[in-house]
Structure formats: structure tokens, C-alpha cells
Amino acid sequence: MLRLIGDIHGIHTQYHALLQDWDGPSIQIGDYGLGFSGREEVDEYILGWQSRHPQHRFIRGNHDNPATCRAAPNYIADGTIEGDIMFIGGAWSIDNPNAPPGWYRRTPMYDWWPDEECSDEQFEAMLDAYTSAKPRILITHDCPASISYEMFWKSGKLRGPTYRNRTAHWLDKFYEAHQPQFHFFGHWHFTTQLQTETTLFQCIGELDYLDLEI
């Protein structure tokens, strides 16, 4: 069994509560809350805890400093394939410095980073590996744009405009190239699922978890 944990945003006490009675491995699926300037004590605590618990790993979200994640114990790099599971971190922040007027609330290199998303070149290489490996499970921070629309806008959970972004666009390409049996992700803070003809898409909500039999 593998425990998948949704967005944490640096609230490590709640993270530990989700693991209190869990003896198996876990993966936190982004927005761990690593690398924010002014919160060095949180980083120090999380990184120290990670080094003592190698069975509890994580991918990065859009609210994680990519450089801090890459240097951290137990980090799963973007594009990693382990058996029949592939991992891809990162996402687009709607409140980033290039966001529409009125949305911008992030400070570059303080609580937002220009490489929050993988590049087109990185996605292209990962898509080649994904198409070749055809994993049964895809674990990412975000999800395909077409799926987020169905799960959150069409269902009425979210309202207002949608915005095209690189990560969601490329994840649509992944889904077109190969449909995994399961696609697990966070980012949207809802716990909800959508079953297509081929794939169960499962969003794991903020400070929530799901136990997966692998």
C-alpha cells in the first residue's frame, strides 16, 4: 500500500497527523511548502524530518522552490518512472507575476519561481519516455486542462474564466498519447474523481490522503 497525500503548504503538523498511524511508504504530491523566503525554520524542520524518514517522499508543486526541492532528501524528480508509475511535478500559479490584472500576489524568488513549470523541452522528453513506458499510474501535481474543466468548472465547483497554461496543456498531450488506468493529482484542493472510458482521475484535496494498493 502507498499513501498519497495532497497539498500541505508547510503545515507539517497536519502532515504528520496524516502519517501518525501509517507504517508504509507515502508520497506527498506537491505544494509541500518548501523554500519560501522568511520561513527557513519550516524548511529546516521539514528537511530534517525527511532525512530521518526515507519512506516518505514527495514531488514538487507550484508553491515549492524547485531548487530547494532538488536538494532535498526523498525528492522525486520530474519525469521519474518507477515500475508502472510516472511522476511529474510543478504547475502554473494563477497569482504569478504574469497573471491577469488583479490576480498578481506573488513575489519572484520569494514565494514564486520562474521555473515553477517544466519547460516545453522537458515536457517533450518526458512525453517520449511516457509514451514508451506506458505506465499504469500517473502521479502529478496538476492535471490535464480538459479534465480540470470537467471536474471543476462543468460540475459547478469553480466559476469564472479558465486560463491556458503550459503544464495542463502538456498533460492533455500525455492523456492523448496514452491513457493510464489511474491519474492522481493535487493542486485544486478538492477531493473528487472523474472516471473516463479509460482512466480514473483522482484529485486529492488539501490536507487529505488516499491509500493506493500497488
C-alpha positions in Angstrom: 0.0 0.0 0.0 1.1 3.5 -0.8 -0.4 6.6 0.9 -0.8 9.7 -1.4 -1.0 13.0 0.4 -2.5 16.2 -1.0 -1.2 19.8 -0.7 0.4 20.6 2.6 1.6 24.2 2.2 4.1 23.9 5.0 1.6 22.8 7.7 3.8 20.0 8.8 1.8 19.2 12.0 -1.2 18.2 9.8 1.2 16.3 7.5 2.4 14.3 10.5 -1.1 13.7 11.6 -1.9 12.0 8.3 1.1 9.7 8.8 0.6 9.1 12.5 -0.8 5.5 12.2 0.8 4.7 8.8 3.8 2.3 8.6 4.1 2.1 4.9 5.6 4.4 2.2 3.9 7.7 1.2 4.2 10.3 -1.5 3.2 13.9 -1.0 2.0 15.2 -4.4 3.3 18.8 -4.4 2.8 22.1 -2.6 4.8 20.7 0.3 5.7 24.3 1.1 9.4 24.1 0.7 11.7 27.1 0.0 9.6 30.1 0.9 11.8 33.0 2.0 11.1 34.1 5.5 10.1 30.5 6.5 13.5 29.0 6.8 12.6 27.3 10.1 9.9 25.4 8.4 12.4 24.2 5.7 14.9 23.2 8.3 12.3 21.2 10.2 10.8 19.5 7.1 14.3 18.7 5.6 15.5 17.3 8.9 12.4 15.2 9.2 12.7 13.9 5.6 16.3 12.8 6.1 15.1 10.6 9.0 12.1 9.1 7.2 13.2 7.9 3.7 10.0 6.1 3.1 8.1 9.4 2.9 8.8 11.1 -0.4 7.4 13.9 -2.4 7.1 15.7 -5.8 7.1 19.4 -6.2 4.2 21.7 -6.7 4.0 25.3 -7.8 4.3 26.5 -4.2 7.7 24.9 -3.7 11.1 26.3 -4.6 12.4 24.0 -7.3 16.0 24.4 -6.2 15.2 23.6 -2.6 13.2 20.5 -3.7 16.0 19.2 -5.9 18.5 19.4 -3.0 16.1 17.8 -0.5 16.1 14.2 0.8 13.4 12.0 -0.7 12.5 14.3 -3.6 11.1 12.5 -6.7 12.4 14.4 -9.8 10.1 15.4 -12.6 9.8 12.6 -15.2 10.8 9.8 -12.8 9.4 6.3 -13.8 9.4 3.6 -11.2 7.8 0.3 -12.3 4.4 1.2 -13.7 4.2 4.7 -12.1 5.4 8.0 -13.6 5.8 11.3 -11.6 5.7 14.9 -12.8 5.7 17.9 -10.5 5.2 21.6 -11.0 2.2 23.7 -12.1 1.2 27.2 -13.1 0.3 29.7 -10.4 -2.8 31.8 -11.2 -1.4 34.6 -9.0 2.1 34.6 -10.6 3.8 37.8 -11.8 2.5 37.3 -15.4 -1.1 36.7 -14.3 -4.1 38.9 -15.4 -4.5 42.2 -13.6 -5.9 41.9 -10.1 -4.6 38.3 -9.7 -0.9 39.0 -9.1 0.1 38.3 -5.5 3.5 36.5 -5.8 7.0 37.9 -5.4 9.6 36.4 -7.7 12.3 34.3 -5.9 10.4 34.8 -2.6 7.2 32.8 -2.9 7.2 32.3 -6.7 9.8 30.9 -9.1 10.1 31.3 -12.9 10.7 27.5 -13.3 7.5 26.5 -11.4 6.5 24.6 -14.5 8.6 22.3 -16.6 9.8 23.7 -19.9 8.4 22.6 -23.3 11.7 20.8 -23.9 11.4 18.9 -20.6 7.8 18.0 -21.3 8.6 16.8 -24.8 11.3 14.5 -23.4 9.0 13.2 -20.6 6.3 12.6 -23.2 8.6 10.4 -25.2 9.5 8.4 -22.1 5.9 8.2 -21.1 4.7 7.0 -24.5 7.4 4.4 -24.5 6.8 3.1 -20.9 3.0 3.4 -21.0 2.7 3.5 -17.1 -0.4 2.2 -15.5 -0.4 5.1 -13.0 0.5 8.8 -13.5 1.1 11.0 -10.4 1.3 14.7 -11.0 0.7 18.0 -9.2 -1.7 19.3 -11.8 -4.0 17.5 -14.3 -4.9 17.9 -18.0 -6.8 21.1 -18.9 -9.7 19.1 -20.3 -10.0 17.1 -17.1 -9.9 20.2 -14.8 -12.7 21.7 -16.9 -14.9 18.7 -16.5 -14.1 18.2 -12.8 -14.3 21.7 -11.5 -16.0 24.1 -14.0 -18.6 21.9 -15.7 -19.5 20.4 -12.3 -20.0 23.8 -10.8 -17.3 23.6 -8.2 -15.5 26.6 -9.7 -16.7 29.6 -11.6 -15.2 32.3 -13.8 -12.7 32.1 -16.7 -10.2 29.4 -17.3 -6.6 30.2 -18.3 -4.4 28.2 -20.6 -1.1 27.1 -19.1 1.8 25.0 -20.2 1.5 22.2 -17.7 -2.2 21.5 -18.2 -1.7 21.8 -21.9 1.1 19.2 -22.0 -0.8 16.8 -19.6 -3.6 16.8 -22.2 -1.0 15.6 -24.7 0.1 12.9 -22.3 -3.5 11.7 -22.0 -3.9 11.7 -25.8 -0.8 9.6 -26.2 -1.5 7.0 -23.5 -4.4 6.6 -21.1 -3.2 5.3 -17.8 -5.5 3.3 -15.5 -5.1 5.9 -12.8 -4.1 9.6 -12.7 -3.7 11.1 -9.2 -3.0 14.8 -8.6 -3.5 17.6 -6.1 -3.3 21.4 -6.8 -7.0 22.0 -6.9 -7.7 21.5 -3.1 -10.8 19.3 -3.8 -11.1 15.6 -3.1 -13.1 14.4 -6.1 -12.8 12.0 -9.0 -13.8 11.5 -12.6 -14.0 8.2 -14.5 -13.5 8.4 -18.2 -13.8 5.4 -20.5 -10.1 4.5 -19.8 -8.8 6.4 -16.8 -9.8 7.2 -13.2 -8.7 10.8 -12.4 -8.5 11.4 -8.7 -7.9 14.8 -7.2 -6.6 14.6 -3.6 -7.7 17.6 -1.6 -5.6 19.8 0.6 -4.5 18.0 3.8 -6.3 14.9 2.6 -4.9 11.5 1.6 -5.7 8.3 -0.4 -4.3 4.8 0.1 -3.4 3.1 -3.1 -2.8 -0.6 -3.5 0.1 -1.2 -5.9 
